[in-house]
Amino acid sequence: MAEETTKCTAHLIALVPGVTPQEFIKDLTNNSTSGSRPYILKGVPHGWVHFPHKHNLDRLLAHKWNVFLLTERSELPDVVQDIVAAHLWVELSITNTQYEDLISHIETPPQPMPSTPSLPSDWNGASGDGGFIPLNAITTQQNIVAPLRPGELKLDTTMADFLTKALPEGVRNKPVSLFNLFKYPKDGDSSVHDHYMEGFKEKFGDAAGARVKFMGPVHSAIHYTSSTEEEEGTGPSMETANGSAAVERKAWHDANLVQYDSIWHYAYMLSTGVYQELNQEKMEGLVDTCILFVSEVEMLE
């Protein structure tokens, strides 16, 4: 019997210049109605690890996003609208077990997994306190076939440079999360990707301190508003063969958020032959995907 689920909304928010993510959260919290939870999870986005290939590029890549939220409601309070430059959201559902776990840790900074083994010594750098990607772990550009396929992840020089600089220095050695959207082939057949996820948990999850914080089906198209554009809630209409208007279908099938012990654990994972083998299966099960770095620690410490 399938577990019951809770409907949620994932948000990406670009703030007007001069407003910090922490100030936005303070306004959001102070102006929430009585009995209403302002968020289930919050974090600061720090760029795309993997860009979408063909779905919603104009919306997902339109801004440098400043806030990531998971909420129970799709609307933002009117009081914060004047500090929001752009707002993108998508509706999904997560299992009640995941929902209750998120609620129970809503104001607890993410912690490393106790079962995670130490990174190899050459990943600790000269200081010995972590925060270093050794050159011998980086795939040379000559071995990269561009453009990368949907879901393809390699620790090449571009990726290593991005991962090294993505997070502020104060949180680089702390847990980080990745928000993913997935588009499957054959109108939503997730069987290949599901098998990849099982293989990942069996062969590599512990080594990267990885755990899925939530995962569930997407129920809507990408919604989008900005201070200069009209809302495009379900995308443009299309003309059918008989001339009647049809609404564009939602682009994505699933969404999830996966936490890693640190950005270095994620980089180490990408460098291994075990993961590269798993990644081949991941690509076979995806038509499109995108991955956004999210630092929850910055909102909680």
N, C-alpha and C positions, 0 to 999 in steps of 0.2 A: 504494500500500500504506500503510495507516494506521500511524502511528508507535506504538511500544510505550509503555505508560504505567506509572506507579507509583501505587499506592494510598496515599492520605494521609487525614488527618483535620484539619479546621479546628475550633478550640476557641475559645469565649468563656468567660472565667473571672471571676467576682466574688469578691474576696478579703474575708476578715474584716476588720473595722476595725483600723487600725494597721499592717497589712502592706502594703508597697509592691510594685509589680510587679517591681522589681529584686530585692527580697528573695525573692520567689517564684521567680524565674528562678535565683537562686543556690542555693536549696534543691533545685529541680528538677535542676539540673546536678550538684550535689554528690552526689545520691542516685540518679543513673542507673546502671543496671547496666553492667558492663564490656562494651564493644563496642556499646552502645546509644546512639544519638544522641537527646538529649533533645528536640530540636526541629529543624525545617528553617528556620523563620522565626518571628520574635517581634516583638511591638509592643504599644503602649499604645492602646486604643480611646479616642476622644474624642467620642462621640455620633453620632447618626443624621443623615446628610445627607438621607436619604429613608426614611421609615417604611414597613414592610410594610403592605399594605392589608387583607389578610384571612387570610394564612397564618401560623400560629405566632406571632400577636401576643402571646399570653399568655406565651410563653417568651422570644422575642427581646427584648421590651420589659419584661421582669420586673425587670431589674436595671441598675444602672450598671456596665457591664463594665469590668474593670481590666486584663485581659491578653487578647491575641489570640495564638494559636499555630497553626502548621501543623506537624504531626508525622507520623511514620510509624506510630504506634500510637494507638489510640483511648483507652487507659487512661492515667490519671495515676498516678504512683507513690503507694503508700500513705502515704509519709512526708509528702506535701504536703496530704493530705486534710484535716488539721485546720486549715489556713489557707485553705481554699476554702469560701466561703459558697454558691456555686452554680456549676454547670458545664453548659455547653451545647456539644454537638458534632455534627458531621455528616461523614459519610464521602464522599470524592470521589476522583477520580484526575486526575493531571496528566501531560503528556507527559514522557518521559525527558529531553528537551532542557531543558525548564523545570526539572525536578528537579535536573539536574546544574548548571544555572546558579545556582539557589538555594543549593545546597550549596557551590559555589565562592565564594560571597559571604556565607556564613553569619554571619561576624563583621565584615563590611565595612559601614560606614555608607552608606546610600543616597546616590548622587551625582546632581546635575542632568544632564540629557542635554546633550551638547556642541553638538547641533544646534539647541537651543531659541533662538529670537530673543528679544531683550529685550522686556519688557512696555512698552506705551505710557508715555510720560513722565508722564502724569497719574495713573498707578498707583503712582508712587514716593513720593507724599506730600511734605511740606515738607522732610523730611530728605534726600530723594533716595535712600534705601536700601531702597525697597520697603515692602510692608506697608500698603497703603492701597487702599480701594475707592472710586473717585470717585462722587459722587452721580449724575452723568449716565449712569453704567453701570447704575444700579439701576432695574428696572422698577417703575412706580408700582402701588400696590395696586389702583387702579381697573381695570387691565388684566388682573388675575388672576381666573380663574374657579375658585372653590373648590367642593368639594375638588379638589385636583390629582389627575390620573389616574396609574395605576401607570407609573412611569418618567418622569413629567413633571418637568423641572428648570428653574427660572427664578431669575434673580438678583433677587428681590424684596427688600423691606426686611427681612423675616424671615430669609431666607437670608443676606443680606449681614451682618446682625447676628450670626448664628450663625457664619459663616465667620470673621469678624473676631475673635471671642472663643473659638473652639473649642480652639485650641492654646495651650500655655504660651508666654510671650513669647520664651523662648530658642530655640524651634524653629519659630516662625511663618514664617521665611524659608527653611526647609529642606524637602527633599522629604517628601512625605506620600503615604500610600497609601489607597485606598478598597477595602473588601471588599464584594463584591456577591453576592447570591443572585438567580437568575432563574427565573421560572415562565413557560413558553411556552404558547401556545394549542394547541388540537387535539392534546392529549396529547403535547406535547413537540416541536412543529414549530418549530425555531429558525431557519428560513430567512430570515424577515424581519429578525430580530435579527442574524443573521450578515451580512446585506447592510448593515445599519446599521454594524456594526463595521468592515467593509471601507471604507465611506464615511468613517467617523471617521478611520481611519488615513491615508486619502488626502487628506482635506480639513483635518484639524485636529490630528492627533497631535503633530506637531513643534511647533506653536505653543503647546501647553500642556506640553511636555516629558513627554508621556504615553507610558507603555509598560506592556504587560500582563506582570506578573511570573508569573502562572499563571492558567490557565483550564481547567476540565474538568468532566465530568459528575458530578452528585451521585448517590450510590449508596444513600443511606439516608434515612429520615425524621430529623427533628430529635430528638436524644436530650437528656435534661435531668435533672439531679439538683440538689437543694438540701439545705441542712442541716435544713429543716423539712418537705420534701415527699418523697414516694416518687419513684423514677425513672419517667419516662414515655418509655421507649425508642423506641417506634414509635407513640405516640399511643394514644388510646382505641380499643377494639374497637367495631365496628359490627355490627348485626344485618342479615343478608341476608334476601332474600324468603322463603327456606325455613327461616329461624330459626337457621342456623348462624352462628358468629362469623367475622368477617372483620377482618383487620388493616388499619388506615388506611394508604393508600399514601403514599409520600414526597411532600412538597409541592413541592419545588424540583427543577429540571432541571439547572441549571448553577451554578457558583460561579467567581468570579475575584477577583484582586487587581490593581489598576491603580495605578501610581505616577505622581504628578505632581511637577513641579519644585518647586512650593510651593503652599500653599493659595490664594495670590493668582493663580497661573496657572490653577488650577481655576475660581476666581471669574471671571476674565477670559474663560475659555472659555464659561461659562454666559451671559455678557453679549452674546455675538456673535450676529449674525443667521445666520452659517454654522452654528453649533451648534444654534440654535433650529430651523432647518430639519431638521437631522439628528435632533433630538429628537422631531420629529413621527413619523418612521419608527420610532424606538426604541419609542415608545408603542404603535404598531400591532402590534409583535411581542412584546408582553408582556402577560400576565395579572396578574402581580404581580412586585415586586422590592423589595429593600431595600438601602441603602448605608450602610456604617459607616466613619467616619474612623479610620485606624490610623496612629500615629506610630511607625515603626521606629527613628528616630533616637534617641529617648529610652532605648531599650534598648541602644544601641550606642556612645553617646558619654558 
